[in-house]
Amino acid sequence: MTEEPAEVRRQRGAALKELCIEDLELYGAEELTERIETLAAEIERARAQLARKQATRAAADAFFKRQD
């Protein structure tokens, strides 16, 4: 029995880096508008996750009465 090679895992943020260097000249106006809307939604998703993490951290700091 032969094993299939494992897929190489991409590093965190690799997709974003690839997205940032993509040639935008290939896109039409509608596609660019859709891309902007998709990216705006992703920014909101990231901001919401950041807010959750900050709230969790603040709760932990308050519980342990951490002094900065």
Predicted model as a PDB file, atoms N, CA, C, CB and O in Angstrom, pLDDT in the B-factor column:
MODEL        1                                                                  
ATOM      1  N   MET A   1       0.838  -1.174   0.000  1.00 60.00           N  
ATOM      2  CA  MET A   1       0.000   0.000   0.000  1.00 60.00           C  
ATOM      3  C   MET A   1       0.890   1.247   0.000  1.00 60.00           C  
ATOM      4  CB  MET A   1      -0.957  -0.007   1.218  1.00 60.00           C  
ATOM      5  O   MET A   1       1.754   1.401   0.864  1.00 60.00           O  
ATOM      6  N   THR A   2       0.677   2.116  -0.955  1.00 70.00           N  
ATOM      7  CA  THR A   2       1.470   3.334  -1.019  1.00 70.00           C  
ATOM      8  C   THR A   2       0.653   4.504  -0.496  1.00 70.00           C  
ATOM      9  CB  THR A   2       1.947   3.604  -2.461  1.00 70.00           C  
ATOM     10  O   THR A   2      -0.553   4.602  -0.724  1.00 70.00           O  
ATOM     11  N   GLU A   3       1.324   5.361   0.191  1.00 78.00           N  
ATOM     12  CA  GLU A   3       0.664   6.531   0.748  1.00 78.00           C  
ATOM     13  C   GLU A   3       0.757   7.693  -0.228  1.00 78.00           C  
ATOM     14  CB  GLU A   3       1.281   6.913   2.102  1.00 78.00           C  
ATOM     15  O   GLU A   3       1.773   7.882  -0.897  1.00 78.00           O  
ATOM     16  N   GLU A   4      -0.322   8.469  -0.299  1.00 78.00           N  
ATOM     17  CA  GLU A   4      -0.311   9.659  -1.127  1.00 78.00           C  
ATOM     18  C   GLU A   4       0.433  10.766  -0.388  1.00 78.00           C  
ATOM     19  CB  GLU A   4      -1.753  10.101  -1.488  1.00 78.00           C  
ATOM     20  O   GLU A   4       0.320  10.891   0.831  1.00 78.00           O  
ATOM     21  N   PRO A   5       1.186  11.560  -1.123  1.00 78.00           N  
ATOM     22  CA  PRO A   5       1.900  12.649  -0.435  1.00 78.00           C  
ATOM     23  C   PRO A   5       0.913  13.653   0.151  1.00 78.00           C  
ATOM     24  CB  PRO A   5       2.869  13.363  -1.405  1.00 78.00           C  
ATOM     25  O   PRO A   5      -0.128  13.952  -0.433  1.00 78.00           O  
ATOM     26  N   ALA A   6       1.271  14.155   1.309  1.00 79.00           N  
ATOM     27  CA  ALA A   6       0.418  15.145   1.979  1.00 79.00           C  
ATOM     28  C   ALA A   6       0.496  16.469   1.230  1.00 79.00           C  
ATOM     29  CB  ALA A   6       0.841  15.334   3.467  1.00 79.00           C  
ATOM     30  O   ALA A   6       1.538  16.841   0.690  1.00 79.00           O  
ATOM     31  N   GLU A   7      -0.638  17.170   1.211  1.00 82.00           N  
ATOM     32  CA  GLU A   7      -0.653  18.482   0.582  1.00 82.00           C  
ATOM     33  C   GLU A   7       0.122  19.478   1.434  1.00 82.00           C  
ATOM     34  CB  GLU A   7      -2.097  18.965   0.364  1.00 82.00           C  
ATOM     35  O   GLU A   7       0.086  19.431   2.663  1.00 82.00           O  
ATOM     36  N   VAL A   8       0.802  20.354   0.773  1.00 83.00           N  
ATOM     37  CA  VAL A   8       1.562  21.387   1.473  1.00 83.00           C  
ATOM     38  C   VAL A   8       0.578  22.442   1.967  1.00 83.00           C  
ATOM     39  CB  VAL A   8       2.659  22.023   0.545  1.00 83.00           C  
ATOM     40  O   VAL A   8      -0.220  22.973   1.194  1.00 83.00           O  
ATOM     41  N   ARG A   9       0.644  22.737   3.258  1.00 84.00           N  
ATOM     42  CA  ARG A   9      -0.237  23.756   3.835  1.00 84.00           C  
ATOM     43  C   ARG A   9       0.316  25.133   3.521  1.00 84.00           C  
ATOM     44  CB  ARG A   9      -0.386  23.566   5.367  1.00 84.00           C  
ATOM     45  O   ARG A   9       1.515  25.387   3.637  1.00 84.00           O  
ATOM     46  N   ARG A  10      -0.581  26.007   3.125  1.00 82.00           N  
ATOM     47  CA  ARG A  10      -0.178  27.386   2.868  1.00 82.00           C  
ATOM     48  C   ARG A  10      -0.035  28.116   4.193  1.00 82.00           C  
ATOM     49  CB  ARG A  10      -1.199  28.107   1.950  1.00 82.00           C  
ATOM     50  O   ARG A  10      -0.744  27.838   5.159  1.00 82.00           O  
ATOM     51  N   GLN A  11       0.886  29.042   4.212  1.00 91.00           N  
ATOM     52  CA  GLN A  11       1.086  29.831   5.419  1.00 91.00           C  
ATOM     53  C   GLN A  11      -0.083  30.780   5.608  1.00 91.00           C  
ATOM     54  CB  GLN A  11       2.410  30.611   5.353  1.00 91.00           C  
ATOM     55  O   GLN A  11      -0.752  31.161   4.648  1.00 91.00           O  
ATOM     56  N   ARG A  12      -0.321  31.154   6.851  1.00 91.00           N  
ATOM     57  CA  ARG A  12      -1.369  32.130   7.135  1.00 91.00           C  
ATOM     58  C   ARG A  12      -1.082  33.418   6.382  1.00 91.00           C  
ATOM     59  CB  ARG A  12      -1.479  32.400   8.655  1.00 91.00           C  
ATOM     60  O   ARG A  12       0.050  33.901   6.356  1.00 91.00           O  
ATOM     61  N   GLY A  13      -2.110  33.955   5.780  1.00 91.00           N  
ATOM     62  CA  GLY A  13      -1.968  35.210   5.063  1.00 91.00           C  
ATOM     63  C   GLY A  13      -1.476  35.063   3.631  1.00 91.00           C  
ATOM     64  O   GLY A  13      -1.371  36.055   2.909  1.00 91.00           O  
ATOM     65  N   ALA A  14      -1.172  33.840   3.209  1.00 94.00           N  
ATOM     66  CA  ALA A  14      -0.658  33.641   1.854  1.00 94.00           C  
ATOM     67  C   ALA A  14      -1.689  34.049   0.802  1.00 94.00           C  
ATOM     68  CB  ALA A  14      -0.254  32.177   1.651  1.00 94.00           C  
ATOM     69  O   ALA A  14      -1.339  34.652  -0.212  1.00 94.00           O  
ATOM     70  N   ALA A  15      -2.953  33.721   1.044  1.00 92.00           N  
ATOM     71  CA  ALA A  15      -3.996  34.076   0.075  1.00 92.00           C  
ATOM     72  C   ALA A  15      -4.117  35.592  -0.047  1.00 92.00           C  
ATOM     73  CB  ALA A  15      -5.354  33.463   0.487  1.00 92.00           C  
ATOM     74  O   ALA A  15      -4.309  36.111  -1.147  1.00 92.00           O  
ATOM     75  N   LEU A  16      -4.007  36.299   1.061  1.00 93.00           N  
ATOM     76  CA  LEU A  16      -4.086  37.755   1.039  1.00 93.00           C  
ATOM     77  C   LEU A  16      -2.905  38.348   0.274  1.00 93.00           C  
ATOM     78  CB  LEU A  16      -4.129  38.313   2.470  1.00 93.00           C  
ATOM     79  O   LEU A  16      -3.073  39.288  -0.502  1.00 93.00           O  
ATOM     80  N   LYS A  17      -1.728  37.807   0.490  1.00 95.00           N  
ATOM     81  CA  LYS A  17      -0.546  38.295  -0.221  1.00 95.00           C  
ATOM     82  C   LYS A  17      -0.699  38.089  -1.718  1.00 95.00           C  
ATOM     83  CB  LYS A  17       0.719  37.590   0.284  1.00 95.00           C  
ATOM     84  O   LYS A  17      -0.353  38.968  -2.508  1.00 95.00           O  
ATOM     85  N   GLU A  18      -1.215  36.934  -2.111  1.00 94.00           N  
ATOM     86  CA  GLU A  18      -1.436  36.656  -3.530  1.00 94.00           C  
ATOM     87  C   GLU A  18      -2.474  37.609  -4.103  1.00 94.00           C  
ATOM     88  CB  GLU A  18      -1.882  35.199  -3.735  1.00 94.00           C  
ATOM     89  O   GLU A  18      -2.328  38.088  -5.228  1.00 94.00           O  
ATOM     90  N   LEU A  19      -3.516  37.884  -3.338  1.00 93.00           N  
ATOM     91  CA  LEU A  19      -4.576  38.785  -3.766  1.00 93.00           C  
ATOM     92  C   LEU A  19      -4.037  40.199  -3.996  1.00 93.00           C  
ATOM     93  CB  LEU A  19      -5.702  38.809  -2.728  1.00 93.00           C  
ATOM     94  O   LEU A  19      -4.462  40.887  -4.924  1.00 93.00           O  
ATOM     95  N   CYS A  20      -3.110  40.624  -3.157  1.00 94.00           N  
ATOM     96  CA  CYS A  20      -2.581  41.981  -3.235  1.00 94.00           C  
ATOM     97  C   CYS A  20      -1.670  42.203  -4.442  1.00 94.00           C  
ATOM     98  CB  CYS A  20      -1.828  42.301  -1.974  1.00 94.00           C  
ATOM     99  O   CYS A  20      -1.480  43.346  -4.859  1.00 94.00           O  
ATOM    100  N   ILE A  21      -1.111  41.151  -5.004  1.00 95.00           N  
ATOM    101  CA  ILE A  21      -0.221  41.332  -6.148  1.00 95.00           C  
ATOM    102  C   ILE A  21      -0.899  40.952  -7.472  1.00 95.00           C  
ATOM    103  CB  ILE A  21       1.044  40.502  -5.956  1.00 95.00           C  
ATOM    104  O   ILE A  21      -0.266  40.979  -8.528  1.00 95.00           O  
ATOM    105  N   GLU A  22      -2.171  40.602  -7.409  1.00 95.00           N  
ATOM    106  CA  GLU A  22      -2.895  40.225  -8.612  1.00 95.00           C  
ATOM    107  C   GLU A  22      -3.029  41.423  -9.551  1.00 95.00           C  
ATOM    108  CB  GLU A  22      -4.280  39.666  -8.251  1.00 95.00           C  
ATOM    109  O   GLU A  22      -3.236  42.552  -9.105  1.00 95.00           O  
ATOM    110  N   ASP A  23      -2.912  41.172 -10.839  1.00 96.00           N  
ATOM    111  CA  ASP A  23      -3.003  42.222 -11.848  1.00 96.00           C  
ATOM    112  C   ASP A  23      -4.457  42.654 -12.011  1.00 96.00           C  
ATOM    113  CB  ASP A  23      -2.423  41.738 -13.201  1.00 96.00           C  
ATOM    114  O   ASP A  23      -5.284  41.889 -12.508  1.00 96.00           O  
ATOM    115  N   LEU A  24      -4.764  43.869 -11.595  1.00 97.00           N  
ATOM    116  CA  LEU A  24      -6.134  44.366 -11.660  1.00 97.00           C  
ATOM    117  C   LEU A  24      -6.526  44.829 -13.066  1.00 97.00           C  
ATOM    118  CB  LEU A  24      -6.310  45.506 -10.681  1.00 97.00           C  
ATOM    119  O   LEU A  24      -7.705  45.064 -13.329  1.00 97.00           O  
ATOM    120  N   GLU A  25      -5.578  44.958 -13.944  1.00 97.00           N  
ATOM    121  CA  GLU A  25      -5.868  45.350 -15.326  1.00 97.00           C  
ATOM    122  C   GLU A  25      -6.742  44.305 -16.018  1.00 97.00           C  
ATOM    123  CB  GLU A  25      -4.562  45.551 -16.112  1.00 97.00           C  
ATOM    124  O   GLU A  25      -7.421  44.623 -16.994  1.00 97.00           O  
ATOM    125  N   LEU A  26      -6.735  43.092 -15.539  1.00 96.00           N  
ATOM    126  CA  LEU A  26      -7.491  42.007 -16.151  1.00 96.00           C  
ATOM    127  C   LEU A  26      -8.978  42.066 -15.816  1.00 96.00           C  
ATOM    128  CB  LEU A  26      -6.925  40.680 -15.714  1.00 96.00           C  
ATOM    129  O   LEU A  26      -9.775  41.359 -16.434  1.00 96.00           O  
ATOM    130  N   TYR A  27      -9.364  42.893 -14.853  1.00 97.00           N  
ATOM    131  CA  TYR A  27     -10.742  42.962 -14.378  1.00 97.00           C  
ATOM    132  C   TYR A  27     -11.509  44.086 -15.075  1.00 97.00           C  
ATOM    133  CB  TYR A  27     -10.770  43.166 -12.860  1.00 97.00           C  
ATOM    134  O   TYR A  27     -10.948  45.125 -15.423  1.00 97.00           O  
ATOM    135  N   GLY A  28     -12.797  43.848 -15.267  1.00 98.00           N  
ATOM    136  CA  GLY A  28     -13.686  44.889 -15.761  1.00 98.00           C  
ATOM    137  C   GLY A  28     -14.240  45.687 -14.600  1.00 98.00           C  
ATOM    138  O   GLY A  28     -13.980  45.375 -13.438  1.00 98.00           O  
ATOM    139  N   ALA A  29     -15.016  46.733 -14.924  1.00 98.00           N  
ATOM    140  CA  ALA A  29     -15.560  47.618 -13.893  1.00 98.00           C  
ATOM    141  C   ALA A  29     -16.476  46.864 -12.935  1.00 98.00           C  
ATOM    142  CB  ALA A  29     -16.321  48.774 -14.536  1.00 98.00           C  
ATOM    143  O   ALA A  29     -16.385  47.054 -11.722  1.00 98.00           O  
ATOM    144  N   GLU A  30     -17.347  46.022 -13.453  1.00 98.00           N  
ATOM    145  CA  GLU A  30     -18.258  45.255 -12.574  1.00 98.00           C  
ATOM    146  C   GLU A  30     -17.485  44.310 -11.674  1.00 98.00           C  
ATOM    147  CB  GLU A  30     -19.275  44.456 -13.409  1.00 98.00           C  
ATOM    148  O   GLU A  30     -17.805  44.158 -10.495  1.00 98.00           O  
ATOM    149  N   GLU A  31     -16.471  43.679 -12.234  1.00 98.00           N  
ATOM    150  CA  GLU A  31     -15.664  42.745 -11.440  1.00 98.00           C  
ATOM    151  C   GLU A  31     -14.894  43.484 -10.350  1.00 98.00           C  
ATOM    152  CB  GLU A  31     -14.687  41.971 -12.344  1.00 98.00           C  
ATOM    153  O   GLU A  31     -14.744  42.975  -9.239  1.00 98.00           O  
ATOM    154  N   LEU A  32     -14.412  44.667 -10.661  1.00 98.00           N  
ATOM    155  CA  LEU A  32     -13.701  45.457  -9.648  1.00 98.00           C  
ATOM    156  C   LEU A  32     -14.643  45.905  -8.538  1.00 98.00           C  
ATOM    157  CB  LEU A  32     -13.034  46.679 -10.293  1.00 98.00           C  
ATOM    158  O   LEU A  32     -14.274  45.908  -7.363  1.00 98.00           O  
ATOM    159  N   THR A  33     -15.870  46.286  -8.919  1.00 98.00           N  
ATOM    160  CA  THR A  33     -16.864  46.670  -7.921  1.00 98.00           C  
ATOM    161  C   THR A  33     -17.175  45.489  -7.008  1.00 98.00           C  
ATOM    162  CB  THR A  33     -18.152  47.180  -8.602  1.00 98.00           C  
ATOM    163  O   THR A  33     -17.253  45.649  -5.790  1.00 98.00           O  
ATOM    164  N   GLU A  34     -17.351  44.314  -7.586  1.00 98.00           N  
ATOM    165  CA  GLU A  34     -17.627  43.117  -6.797  1.00 98.00           C  
ATOM    166  C   GLU A  34     -16.449  42.786  -5.884  1.00 98.00           C  
ATOM    167  CB  GLU A  34     -17.937  41.929  -7.717  1.00 98.00           C  
ATOM    168  O   GLU A  34     -16.633  42.387  -4.734  1.00 98.00           O  
ATOM    169  N   ARG A  35     -15.246  42.955  -6.411  1.00 97.00           N  
ATOM    170  CA  ARG A  35     -14.046  42.687  -5.610  1.00 97.00           C  
ATOM    171  C   ARG A  35     -13.980  43.624  -4.409  1.00 97.00           C  
ATOM    172  CB  ARG A  35     -12.776  42.837  -6.470  1.00 97.00           C  
ATOM    173  O   ARG A  35     -13.662  43.198  -3.299  1.00 97.00           O  
ATOM    174  N   ILE A  36     -14.282  44.905  -4.635  1.00 98.00           N  
ATOM    175  CA  ILE A  36     -14.275  45.882  -3.544  1.00 98.00           C  
ATOM    176  C   ILE A  36     -15.315  45.511  -2.494  1.00 98.00           C  
ATOM    177  CB  ILE A  36     -14.542  47.302  -4.082  1.00 98.00           C  
ATOM    178  O   ILE A  36     -15.035  45.584  -1.298  1.00 98.00           O  
ATOM    179  N   GLU A  37     -16.503  45.118  -2.922  1.00 98.00           N  
ATOM    180  CA  GLU A  37     -17.553  44.719  -1.985  1.00 98.00           C  
ATOM    181  C   GLU A  37     -17.133  43.483  -1.184  1.00 98.00           C  
ATOM    182  CB  GLU A  37     -18.867  44.442  -2.739  1.00 98.00           C  
ATOM    183  O   GLU A  37     -17.376  43.404   0.020  1.00 98.00           O  
ATOM    184  N   THR A  38     -16.511  42.536  -1.851  1.00 97.00           N  
ATOM    185  CA  THR A  38     -16.042  41.324  -1.167  1.00 97.00           C  
ATOM    186  C   THR A  38     -14.959  41.661  -0.152  1.00 97.00           C  
ATOM    187  CB  THR A  38     -15.509  40.299  -2.185  1.00 97.00           C  
ATOM    188  O   THR A  38     -14.973  41.157   0.971  1.00 97.00           O  
ATOM    189  N   LEU A  39     -14.025  42.511  -0.548  1.00 97.00           N  
ATOM    190  CA  LEU A  39     -12.954  42.908   0.365  1.00 97.00           C  
ATOM    191  C   LEU A  39     -13.493  43.712   1.549  1.00 97.00           C  
ATOM    192  CB  LEU A  39     -11.899  43.725  -0.383  1.00 97.00           C  
ATOM    193  O   LEU A  39     -13.017  43.553   2.673  1.00 97.00           O  
ATOM    194  N   ALA A  40     -14.488  44.575   1.303  1.00 98.00           N  
ATOM    195  CA  ALA A  40     -15.103  45.346   2.395  1.00 98.00           C  
ATOM    196  C   ALA A  40     -15.780  44.412   3.394  1.00 98.00           C  
ATOM    197  CB  ALA A  40     -16.129  46.362   1.837  1.00 98.00           C  
ATOM    198  O   ALA A  40     -15.705  44.623   4.605  1.00 98.00           O  
ATOM    199  N   ALA A  41     -16.447  43.370   2.869  1.00 98.00           N  
ATOM    200  CA  ALA A  41     -17.086  42.389   3.756  1.00 98.00           C  
ATOM    201  C   ALA A  41     -16.034  41.632   4.558  1.00 98.00           C  
ATOM    202  CB  ALA A  41     -17.951  41.399   2.943  1.00 98.00           C  
ATOM    203  O   ALA A  41     -16.255  41.325   5.729  1.00 98.00           O  
ATOM    204  N   GLU A  42     -14.909  41.332   3.953  1.00 97.00           N  
ATOM    205  CA  GLU A  42     -13.836  40.634   4.658  1.00 97.00           C  
ATOM    206  C   GLU A  42     -13.220  41.520   5.731  1.00 97.00           C  
ATOM    207  CB  GLU A  42     -12.759  40.175   3.674  1.00 97.00           C  
ATOM    208  O   GLU A  42     -12.858  41.038   6.804  1.00 97.00           O  
ATOM    209  N   ILE A  43     -13.100  42.807   5.448  1.00 97.00           N  
ATOM    210  CA  ILE A  43     -12.595  43.745   6.456  1.00 97.00           C  
ATOM    211  C   ILE A  43     -13.534  43.784   7.654  1.00 97.00           C  
ATOM    212  CB  ILE A  43     -12.432  45.161   5.856  1.00 97.00           C  
ATOM    213  O   ILE A  43     -13.078  43.766   8.797  1.00 97.00           O  
ATOM    214  N   GLU A  44     -14.825  43.835   7.410  1.00 98.00           N  
ATOM    215  CA  GLU A  44     -15.807  43.840   8.500  1.00 98.00           C  
ATOM    216  C   GLU A  44     -15.728  42.542   9.308  1.00 98.00           C  
ATOM    217  CB  GLU A  44     -17.234  44.033   7.941  1.00 98.00           C  
ATOM    218  O   GLU A  44     -15.833  42.560  10.534  1.00 98.00           O  
ATOM    219  N   ARG A  45     -15.545  41.436   8.621  1.00 98.00           N  
ATOM    220  CA  ARG A  45     -15.419  40.139   9.309  1.00 98.00           C  
ATOM    221  C   ARG A  45     -14.180  40.138  10.202  1.00 98.00           C  
ATOM    222  CB  ARG A  45     -15.341  38.971   8.280  1.00 98.00           C  
ATOM    223  O   ARG A  45     -14.223  39.653  11.333  1.00 98.00           O  
ATOM    224  N   ALA A  46     -13.082  40.682   9.690  1.00 97.00           N  
ATOM    225  CA  ALA A  46     -11.844  40.748  10.476  1.00 97.00           C  
ATOM    226  C   ALA A  46     -12.002  41.691  11.663  1.00 97.00           C  
ATOM    227  CB  ALA A  46     -10.669  41.205   9.594  1.00 97.00           C  
ATOM    228  O   ALA A  46     -11.515  41.401  12.755  1.00 97.00           O  
ATOM    229  N   ARG A  47     -12.680  42.821  11.454  1.00 98.00           N  
ATOM    230  CA  ARG A  47     -12.915  43.762  12.559  1.00 98.00           C  
ATOM    231  C   ARG A  47     -13.786  43.139  13.646  1.00 98.00           C  
ATOM    232  CB  ARG A  47     -13.575  45.046  12.036  1.00 98.00           C  
ATOM    233  O   ARG A  47     -13.545  43.351  14.834  1.00 98.00           O  
ATOM    234  N   ALA A  48     -14.790  42.378  13.243  1.00 98.00           N  
ATOM    235  CA  ALA A  48     -15.663  41.715  14.219  1.00 98.00           C  
ATOM    236  C   ALA A  48     -14.869  40.686  15.027  1.00 98.00           C  
ATOM    237  CB  ALA A  48     -16.861  41.032  13.506  1.00 98.00           C  
ATOM    238  O   ALA A  48     -15.053  40.568  16.238  1.00 98.00           O  
ATOM    239  N   GLN A  49     -13.997  39.951  14.362  1.00 98.00           N  
ATOM    240  CA  GLN A  49     -13.170  38.961  15.061  1.00 98.00           C  
ATOM    241  C   GLN A  49     -12.212  39.653  16.015  1.00 98.00           C  
ATOM    242  CB  GLN A  49     -12.385  38.093  14.056  1.00 98.00           C  
ATOM    243  O   GLN A  49     -11.997  39.186  17.134  1.00 98.00           O  
ATOM    244  N   LEU A  50     -11.641  40.759  15.580  1.00 98.00           N  
ATOM    245  CA  LEU A  50     -10.741  41.527  16.446  1.00 98.00           C  
ATOM    246  C   LEU A  50     -11.484  42.040  17.677  1.00 98.00           C  
ATOM    247  CB  LEU A  50     -10.120  42.705  15.671  1.00 98.00           C  
ATOM    248  O   LEU A  50     -10.955  41.977  18.786  1.00 98.00           O  
ATOM    249  N   ALA A  51     -12.693  42.543  17.495  1.00 98.00           N  
ATOM    250  CA  ALA A  51     -13.490  43.029  18.619  1.00 98.00           C  
ATOM    251  C   ALA A  51     -13.782  41.906  19.606  1.00 98.00           C  
ATOM    252  CB  ALA A  51     -14.800  43.644  18.120  1.00 98.00           C  
ATOM    253  O   ALA A  51     -13.729  42.112  20.819  1.00 98.00           O  
ATOM    254  N   ARG A  52     -14.093  40.713  19.086  1.00 98.00           N  
ATOM    255  CA  ARG A  52     -14.340  39.562  19.978  1.00 98.00           C  
ATOM    256  C   ARG A  52     -13.088  39.215  20.769  1.00 98.00           C  
ATOM    257  CB  ARG A  52     -14.807  38.331  19.166  1.00 98.00           C  
ATOM    258  O   ARG A  52     -13.161  38.945  21.968  1.00 98.00           O  
ATOM    259  N   LYS A  53     -11.943  39.221  20.104  1.00 98.00           N  
ATOM    260  CA  LYS A  53     -10.690  38.893  20.790  1.00 98.00           C  
ATOM    261  C   LYS A  53     -10.347  39.949  21.840  1.00 98.00           C  
ATOM    262  CB  LYS A  53      -9.541  38.765  19.775  1.00 98.00           C  
ATOM    263  O   LYS A  53      -9.887  39.618  22.933  1.00 98.00           O  
ATOM    264  N   GLN A  54     -10.570  41.211  21.506  1.00 97.00           N  
ATOM    265  CA  GLN A  54     -10.291  42.283  22.466  1.00 97.00           C  
ATOM    266  C   GLN A  54     -11.225  42.196  23.665  1.00 97.00           C  
ATOM    267  CB  GLN A  54     -10.425  43.657  21.794  1.00 97.00           C  
ATOM    268  O   GLN A  54     -10.808  42.453  24.795  1.00 97.00           O  
ATOM    269  N   ALA A  55     -12.482  41.838  23.431  1.00 97.00           N  
ATOM    270  CA  ALA A  55     -13.436  41.696  24.535  1.00 97.00           C  
ATOM    271  C   ALA A  55     -13.042  40.527  25.426  1.00 97.00           C  
ATOM    272  CB  ALA A  55     -14.869  41.498  23.996  1.00 97.00           C  
ATOM    273  O   ALA A  55     -13.126  40.614  26.651  1.00 97.00           O  
ATOM    274  N   THR A  56     -12.617  39.448  24.815  1.00 96.00           N  
ATOM    275  CA  THR A  56     -12.176  38.285  25.594  1.00 96.00           C  
ATOM    276  C   THR A  56     -10.957  38.644  26.432  1.00 96.00           C  
ATOM    277  CB  THR A  56     -11.853  37.093  24.665  1.00 96.00           C  
ATOM    278  O   THR A  56     -10.866  38.269  27.601  1.00 96.00           O  
ATOM    279  N   ARG A  57     -10.025  39.370  25.830  1.00 94.00           N  
ATOM    280  CA  ARG A  57      -8.821  39.779  26.548  1.00 94.00           C  
ATOM    281  C   ARG A  57      -9.174  40.716  27.700  1.00 94.00           C  
ATOM    282  CB  ARG A  57      -7.830  40.461  25.592  1.00 94.00           C  
ATOM    283  O   ARG A  57      -8.642  40.584  28.802  1.00 94.00           O  
ATOM    284  N   ALA A  58     -10.074  41.664  27.437  1.00 93.00           N  
ATOM    285  CA  ALA A  58     -10.475  42.611  28.481  1.00 93.00           C  
ATOM    286  C   ALA A  58     -11.151  41.875  29.634  1.00 93.00           C  
ATOM    287  CB  ALA A  58     -11.422  43.689  27.906  1.00 93.00           C  
ATOM    288  O   ALA A  58     -10.930  42.205  30.800  1.00 93.00           O  
ATOM    289  N   ALA A  59     -11.971  40.879  29.310  1.00 93.00           N  
ATOM    290  CA  ALA A  59     -12.637  40.103  30.356  1.00 93.00           C  
ATOM    291  C   ALA A  59     -11.613  39.326  31.179  1.00 93.00           C  
ATOM    292  CB  ALA A  59     -13.672  39.139  29.741  1.00 93.00           C  
ATOM    293  O   ALA A  59     -11.714  39.260  32.404  1.00 93.00           O  
ATOM    294  N   ALA A  60     -10.642  38.746  30.511  1.00 91.00           N  
ATOM    295  CA  ALA A  60      -9.597  37.996  31.228  1.00 91.00           C  
ATOM    296  C   ALA A  60      -8.771  38.933  32.098  1.00 91.00           C  
ATOM    297  CB  ALA A  60      -8.678  37.248  30.234  1.00 91.00           C  
ATOM    298  O   ALA A  60      -8.457  38.610  33.244  1.00 91.00           O  
ATOM    299  N   ASP A  61      -8.420  40.093  31.554  1.00 90.00           N  
ATOM    300  CA  ASP A  61      -7.646  41.064  32.331  1.00 90.00           C  
ATOM    301  C   ASP A  61      -8.431  41.523  33.558  1.00 90.00           C  
ATOM    302  CB  ASP A  61      -7.269  42.276  31.459  1.00 90.00           C  
ATOM    303  O   ASP A  61      -7.869  41.661  34.644  1.00 90.00           O  
ATOM    304  N   ALA A  62      -9.737  41.760  33.381  1.00 91.00           N  
ATOM    305  CA  ALA A  62     -10.561  42.190  34.508  1.00 91.00           C  
ATOM    306  C   ALA A  62     -10.673  41.086  35.549  1.00 91.00           C  
ATOM    307  CB  ALA A  62     -11.956  42.604  34.027  1.00 91.00           C  
ATOM    308  O   ALA A  62     -10.636  41.351  36.751  1.00 91.00           O  
ATOM    309  N   PHE A  63     -10.809  39.860  35.090  1.00 91.00           N  
ATOM    310  CA  PHE A  63     -10.929  38.728  36.018  1.00 91.00           C  
ATOM    311  C   PHE A  63      -9.663  38.560  36.847  1.00 91.00           C  
ATOM    312  CB  PHE A  63     -11.227  37.434  35.250  1.00 91.00           C  
ATOM    313  O   PHE A  63      -9.722  38.333  38.056  1.00 91.00           O  
ATOM    314  N   PHE A  64      -8.515  38.675  36.178  1.00 90.00           N  
ATOM    315  CA  PHE A  64      -7.248  38.485  36.874  1.00 90.00           C  
ATOM    316  C   PHE A  64      -6.678  39.806  37.391  1.00 90.00           C  
ATOM    317  CB  PHE A  64      -6.244  37.811  35.953  1.00 90.00           C  
ATOM    318  O   PHE A  64      -5.572  39.846  37.931  1.00 90.00           O  
ATOM    319  N   LYS A  65      -7.451  40.895  37.218  1.00 83.00           N  
ATOM    320  CA  LYS A  65      -7.044  42.232  37.679  1.00 83.00           C  
ATOM    321  C   LYS A  65      -5.638  42.581  37.238  1.00 83.00           C  
ATOM    322  CB  LYS A  65      -7.136  42.319  39.193  1.00 83.00           C  
ATOM    323  O   LYS A  65      -4.797  43.022  38.021  1.00 83.00           O  
ATOM    324  N   ARG A  66      -5.419  42.368  35.957  1.00 58.00           N  
ATOM    325  CA  ARG A  66      -4.108  42.647  35.381  1.00 58.00           C  
ATOM    326  C   ARG A  66      -3.851  44.147  35.368  1.00 58.00           C  
ATOM    327  CB  ARG A  66      -4.005  42.072  33.956  1.00 58.00           C  
ATOM    328  O   ARG A  66      -4.707  44.934  34.964  1.00 58.00           O  
ATOM    329  N   GLN A  67      -2.682  44.523  35.809  1.00 61.00           N  
ATOM    330  CA  GLN A  67      -2.261  45.923  35.824  1.00 61.00           C  
ATOM    331  C   GLN A  67      -1.221  46.118  34.732  1.00 61.00           C  
ATOM    332  CB  GLN A  67      -1.693  46.336  37.223  1.00 61.00           C  
ATOM    333  O   GLN A  67      -0.188  45.449  34.739  1.00 61.00           O  
ATOM    334  N   ASP A  68      -1.483  47.038  33.780  1.00 55.00           N  
ATOM    335  CA  ASP A  68      -0.503  47.300  32.705  1.00 55.00           C  
ATOM    336  C   ASP A  68       0.467  48.372  33.101  1.00 55.00           C  
ATOM    337  CB  ASP A  68      -1.203  47.704  31.416  1.00 55.00           C  
ATOM    338  O   ASP A  68       1.356  48.719  32.322  1.00 55.00           O  
TER     339      ASP A  68                                                      
ENDMDL                                                                          
END                                                                             
